[in-house]
Amino acid sequence: MTPSTIILVDDEDELRRSTAQTLDLAGFKVRDTASAERALDLLNPGFNGVVITDIRMPGMDGMTLMNRIRDIDVDIPVILITGHAEVQLAVKAMREGAYDFIEKPFNAQDLADRTARAIDHRRLVLENRILRAAAGKRDDIEARLPGRTQIMVDLRYQLRAVGGTDADVLIIGDTGSGKEVLARALHDISGRAERPFVAINCAALPETLIESELYGHEAGAFPGALRARYGKFEHARTGTILLDEIGSMPLELQAKLLRVIQERVITRLGSNEPVPLDARFIATSKVDLEAEVAAGRFRADLFYRLNVVTLRMPSLAQRRADVPLLFLQLVREASGRYRRDHVEVAPEVLVEVARRQWPGNVRELRNAADRFVLGLGLGGEQETLRDADGGRLADQVADFERSVIAGTLSAHRGNLKPVYEALGISRKTLYEKMQRYGLDKGTAPSE
């Protein structure tokens, strides 16, 4: 779990600076802003901290900000700063979900005490989510990796089984399928959650600087190295290191990486002194590394060292029944991100979403959800009934029928009567088709 952060929102510069200093002197990590919109950009469902905001502000006021925060995560504590004439408004806000309010002018110790209690409350909420994850209940993990298909249920089970360990993990999955989301979830339910999570894109590192970037260097190690510098591995000590697209790493550097993973030590360029490295490694790849080993492009010993636990992130093609449910969640997230009121998704839109192929996986589906929320439609070309890899006509028709039924179930939240009426079939026929395609009311999102 990341360290707690206080987000302080107040348009009065002098008051904001003095309040931030008060909180800083009390030992809190503070980020202050004059803009409620900017504060929203700093929040996410796993935010570990508290928001303190003035009620009266130009543009978006504190009450509106509080409601927008509740759309992101209903359990993020919000403390309202009020004037004497606004106490009734603050009491109303607490009935609507505010954690606390404090009246100006306030005592520094009083503010610090209220903030500390709010932080403790938030920490308990996040810890409870982790415990619920370990117990297999609906939780933050299911929100991050949604899906009712068996392949996703199995993936979440595997995630919870290895998340609390220090085992190194290899994640295999197509581009855009959500490999980094899975890696971050592994980190966040581990004992290293409060420590750094350092993502390294192996495909983007310049080959001439890759060793310096990863291992660091001493002053004078090479021309231009004027002072010593920590590498990314050292920045991640006691935390988690994500090696994204590890298959792109040059062969000569794979040997050095193998030593780091085996011995958990690094040596900076220009030094002979080993530096202990306490870190967990997670690697991702969009290609089959076993095939890369056979082709001589990836070291076999490194592959088997990373392959302690392998998790496979399925493509959308492997869980087509999840597409409508996932689209609805992405629309909700986009609505909050773009500060739009609740956006309704018509049944015919979900049917179209279920019908389409999504070769770009979740990344492409998220882009479509963003366009939809912005009023630009789904985008992309209208596709005909076909499978991306071809196949027998009967299989293509069955796949299409299953997608349409799944989309209509999601649109009507599992209420069967409007589903079979919309599809123009009998209740008995709907039951038979749901049984044939392994669908149930759980295909629809919960309230």
C-alpha positions, 0 to 999 in steps of 0.5 A: 500500500502506498504511503498516505497522501493529503490532497488539499484544495482551496482557491485562497493561496495564502490560506492554502499554503498555511494549511499545507504547512500546518499539515506538513509540520504534523508529519503528513505528506501533502499535495495542494491545489487551487483547482477541484478539477486538478484534485480529481486528476490525482484520485483513483479507486485505490487512492490511499489518503484523504481529501481536505477541501474548502466548500466555497470555491469558484467553478466546481465547489467543495460539495460538487467535488465531494460528489465527484470523488464518491463517483470514483471511490465512495470510501475516500474520506473528504473533510470539508473546510467551512465558514461559520455561515456554512455549518448547516451545509456541512452537516448536510454534506456529512449526511451525504457522505462527507467524513468530517468538517472543520470550521474556520478559523481552526486550530492546527492540532484539531485539523491534524487529529481529524486528518489522522482519524480519516487516514486510519479510516481509509487504511482500514478500508483498503486493508479490508479490501485486501482481506476480502481479496484473499477470501475470494469475495468481490473486491478491488481485484474484481473491480480491476480485473472484471469478468464472469467467464471461467477464464477470468474467475480462474485468473483471479483465483491464481492472482490471490494465491500468489499475490501474498508471496514473494514468488517471481511471476511471468505474465503472458498476454496479447498487446492491450490485454491488461498485463500491467494491470495484473502486475500492479494488482499482484504488487498491491495485494503483496506484503510489498504494497507500501514499497515502490513499484517500478515499471521498466519498459524493456523495449523502450530502453536505449541499448547504449544506456540500458545498463546504466539505466538499470544498474546505475553508475559511479562517477567517471564510469563513462564519458559524461558520468559526472556523478554517481547515479542510482539505477532503476533496480536500486530505486525499487529496493524492497518493492516490486520490479516490473520488466515489461516486454522482457522478450525485447531485452538484448541477449547479452543483457539477459545474462546479467539480468539472470545473475541479478534475479538469482543472487539478488545483487547488482553492481553499478557500472564503474564499481566492483562493490555488490549492492544487495537487492531485495525486490520481487520481479514480475516480467511480461511478454506478448510473445511465447517465450518458450518459442523464443528460447527455441528460436535462440532469441531468449536465454533458456536459463532466464526463462526457467528462472522467471517461469516459477509462476506463469499467469496468462492474461486472456484476450477479449477473444477468449472471453467474449461474454465479458465484453459488454460488462467490461464496456459498461465499467469502462464507460463509468470510469470514462464518465468520471474521468471526463466529468460527465454526468451518468452516461446511459448505454442503450441495449443496441450499443451493447449488442454492437459492442458484443458483436465487434471483434476487438483485436486491440483488446481492453486498450481498444475497448477503453478507447471506444468507451472514451469516444462513446462518453465524449459523444463521438460514437464507438468509432472504428469501421462497421464490421461484418459477421466474421471471426478474426481468424475465419472458421466454419460458418456455424461457429461464426454464427454461434459466436455472434448469437452468444455475443448478442445474448450476452450483450442484451443480458448486460443491457437489461441487468439480468432481467430476463423478460425484457431480454427475450422480448427484445430478441423476439424469442420465447422465454424457453428458447432464451433459457435453452440458448443461455444453457448452450452458451454457458450464460446466466444472469451473472453475465449482467453487472451487479447494482 
